């Protein structure tokens, strides 16, 4: 009987646990997900290139224009210049292989997402309900102590029960 009287209050109060202790003992689940995405992009890149010539032109007595001296002539990477003088007309041409380049590439993106799943408490107790729970628990403890005292008075002889209760 004494063992039963000790075990019952232990079982009643052993189920109490705060939310932080619960999360430490049973941690929330963590969902890891990795998102892979590949984007194909394209663009046109315009090539800037130049060519030039610096020359000294001269006109003879007959009125015909001639190139007397070429001071500077440079060609670009893609541009090839040419000069033609015909019938007193100067024609300068620049030939280019390609003025633009089509360029295509792939972009790969990796995104790692970690989400913690917490259990949301939906039925939160109000202040009155919390007060009633605590006052009910206290009254239950007082009631159990009162029953234990009554049992001790009935089970034990009168003098011995008073002696045990006076020690408490």
Secondary structure as GFF3:
##gff-version 3
##sequence-region A 1 168
A	DSSP	alpha_helix	2	13	.	.	.	ID=ss1
A	DSSP	alpha_helix	19	25	.	.	.	ID=ss2
A	DSSP	beta_strand	29	46	.	.	.	ID=ss3
A	DSSP	beta_strand	52	59	.	.	.	ID=ss4
A	DSSP	beta_strand	65	74	.	.	.	ID=ss5
A	DSSP	beta_strand	79	86	.	.	.	ID=ss6
A	DSSP	beta_strand	89	96	.	.	.	ID=ss7
A	DSSP	beta_strand	100	117	.	.	.	ID=ss8
A	DSSP	alpha_helix	127	155	.	.	.	ID=ss9
A	DSSP	alpha_helix	158	167	.	.	.	ID=ss10
###
